Amino acid sequence: MINFFRKIRKRLADENKFSKYFRYAFGEVVLIMLGIFMALQLNNWNENRKQEAQFKVTLEQLYSSMTYDVQIIEGHIKLTSRQIENMDFIYNHPDSIPSIENYLNNHSRTKDLPYLLNFIAIDYSNYFVSETKYHAEILSFNPNNKSQNEIFKHVINYVNEVDNEILYQDYLHPLYYEYNLASPKVNSNDGVINRFDKLDSLYYNDQDILNVIKLVNSNEFRIAKNNTRNNKVNYRSTLLNRLGNVKSILQIIKNYYPEVKILYQDVGIIGTSLDGFTDVGGKSTPMVLTDIENDIWEIDLFLKEGRVKFRCRDSWAQNWGVFGNNDFPKGKSVQDGDDIDIPEAGNYHIIFKPITGEFEFIKQDD
């Protein structure tokens, strides 16, 4: 093609047709410049397309992790609200706190009191684990794309908010030590204590319970409890603001990328109803993704009487259990909840939906 243009230019020059030569040469330059411009535009379009595709890949991972954050935050709001309710009950019903005389006449009434006191003092802000920061750090956006800039700004603001340490002063546990009370016995597999139907009633002896009664009837406890309640109310307000923020970001992402889906990978089930929580190196039994669109995982298993939880990628960073009542065989799980009790051994068809937390154990005919 270049030789063709050269021959035309040479012929025009040989014929002394310089005006035509220059017009032709100028046109040739314009065509070359236009070709270069079009090539650059095509290259820019291709680069933008690749950048957009990569942006959406990371955005989908962010969408999944932030949806998981929503479930964690909602679970913490429930737990913190229960702590506040328990403190209010003690405050509004002082007659519910037994006297030493009453305890000596009715030992069974107060065996759960040390556990209750420990529960209301737990700092749940230490249990917030999120993968959102990792995905935000690798989110590569186009500075010239206004929508991508807005999403990046909102995500970074949220990550910085979560990263800010919530200052929490423990007013209650120092009093436990002052009154010679040991920390409650916790089965490491039970996770957060919020179910009083699994207490070890023999862990505390009569003298321990008498010390508890002295504590809860003291002025020191009243002050510590009120300070703790203020902490819990402030923490719950922080969580409610965080919940509203992350939900609004999820909607912004959805508006930008309507096809975005939540990604849960390698969902499994683990627990003492199988091979234990650690007996097989902490490996979950993999479930099968049977419905990609609705993210439904299923499996048929023989379960022993015991406990189980659901989780992703053999990691406790994403795990589901129950809150409060067991809800077996059908219910809705929460992030970092307690183990799900399996009261009866047998063959079960198990269905789990990580997006909603819904689960069902369908007992099969033996």
Long-range contacts (C-beta under 8 A, 24 or more apart in sequence): 48-142, 51-140, 51-142, 52-142, 54-140, 55-139, 55-140, 55-141, 55-142, 55-148, 56-257, 56-260, 58-135, 58-138, 58-139, 58-140, 59-139, 59-151, 59-253, 59-256, 59-257, 59-260, 60-257, 60-260, 60-261, 60-263, 61-135, 61-263, 62-132, 62-135, 62-136, 62-139, 62-155, 62-253, 63-250, 63-253, 63-254, 63-257, 63-260, 63-261, 63-262, 64-262, 64-263, 64-264, 65-130, 65-131, 65-132, 65-134, 65-135, 66-132, 66-158, 66-246, 66-249, 66-250, 66-253, 67-250, 67-262, 67-355, 68-130, 68-131, 68-318, 68-335, 69-130, 69-132, 69-162, 69-246, 70-243, 70-246, 70-247, 70-250, 71-334, 71-335, 71-357, 72-128, 72-129, 72-130, 72-335, 72-336, 73-128, 73-239, 73-242, 73-243, 73-246, 74-243, 74-334, 75-323, 75-334, 75-335, 75-336, 75-337, 76-124, 76-125, 76-127, 76-128, 76-239, 77-236, 77-239, 77-240, 77-243, 78-323, 78-334, 79-124, 79-192, 79-194, 79-323, 80-124, 80-232, 80-235, 80-236, 80-239, 81-236, 82-194, 82-324, 83-119, 83-120, 83-122, 83-232, 84-229, 84-232, 84-233, 84-236, 86-116, 86-119, 86-120, 87-120, 87-225, 87-228, 87-229, 87-232, 88-229, 90-216, 90-225, 91-225, 91-226, 97-213, 97-216, 97-217, 98-213, 99-213, 99-217, 100-210, 100-213, 100-214, 103-209, 103-210, 103-213, 107-206, 107-209, 110-209, 110-212, 110-213, 111-199, 111-201, 111-204, 111-209, 112-196, 112-199, 113-209, 113-212, 113-213, 113-216, 114-181, 114-184, 114-204, 114-208, 114-209, 114-212, 115-184, 115-193, 115-196, 115-199, 116-196, 117-172, 117-176, 117-212, 117-215, 117-216, 118-173, 118-176, 118-183, 118-184, 118-193, 119-193, 119-194, 120-172, 120-225, 120-228, 120-232, 121-170, 121-171, 121-172, 121-173, 121-228, 122-192, 122-193, 123-168, 123-170, 124-192, 124-235, 125-166, 125-168, 125-235, 127-192, 127-336, 128-162, 129-317, 130-162, 131-317, 131-318, 132-158, 132-159, 132-162, 133-159, 133-162, 133-163, 147-256, 148-256, 150-252, 151-249, 151-252, 151-253, 151-256, 154-248, 154-249, 154-252, 155-249, 157-245, 158-242, 158-245, 158-246, 158-249, 161-242, 161-245, 162-242, 166-235, 166-238, 168-231, 168-235, 169-227, 169-231, 171-223, 171-224, 171-225, 171-227, 171-228, 171-231, 172-221, 172-224, 172-225, 172-228, 175-215, 175-218, 175-220, 175-221, 175-224, 176-215, 178-220, 179-211, 179-212, 179-214, 179-215, 180-208, 180-211, 181-208, 181-211, 181-212, 181-215, 182-208, 189-271, 189-272, 189-277, 189-307, 189-339, 190-338, 190-339, 191-321, 191-336, 191-337, 191-338, 191-339, 192-336, 192-337, 192-338, 194-323, 194-324, 194-338, 195-324, 195-338, 261-295, 262-295, 262-354, 262-355, 264-295, 264-297, 264-312, 264-318, 264-354, 264-355, 265-312, 265-313, 266-312, 266-313, 266-314, 267-297, 267-310, 267-311, 267-312, 267-352, 267-354, 268-310, 268-311, 268-312, 268-314, 269-299, 269-301, 269-308, 269-309, 269-310, 269-350, 269-352, 270-308, 270-309, 270-311, 271-306, 271-307, 271-308, 271-309, 271-339, 271-340, 271-342, 272-304, 272-306, 272-307, 272-308, 273-303, 273-304, 273-305, 273-306, 273-307, 273-308, 273-342, 273-345, 274-301, 274-303, 274-304, 274-308, 282-314, 283-314, 284-311, 284-314, 287-350, 287-352, 294-353, 294-355, 295-353, 295-354, 295-355, 296-351, 296-352, 296-353, 297-351, 297-352, 297-353, 297-354, 298-349, 298-350, 298-351, 298-352, 299-349, 299-350, 300-347, 300-348, 300-349, 300-350, 300-364, 301-347, 301-348, 301-350, 302-345, 302-346, 302-347, 302-348, 303-342, 303-345, 303-346, 303-347, 303-348, 303-361, 304-342, 304-345, 305-342, 305-343, 305-344, 305-345, 306-341, 306-342, 307-339, 307-340, 307-341, 307-342, 308-339, 308-340, 308-342, 309-337, 309-339, 309-340, 310-352, 310-354, 310-359, 312-354, 320-352, 320-354, 320-357, 320-359, 328-361, 329-360, 329-361, 329-362, 329-363, 330-359, 330-360, 330-361, 331-358, 331-359, 332-356, 332-357, 332-358, 332-359, 333-357, 333-358, 333-359
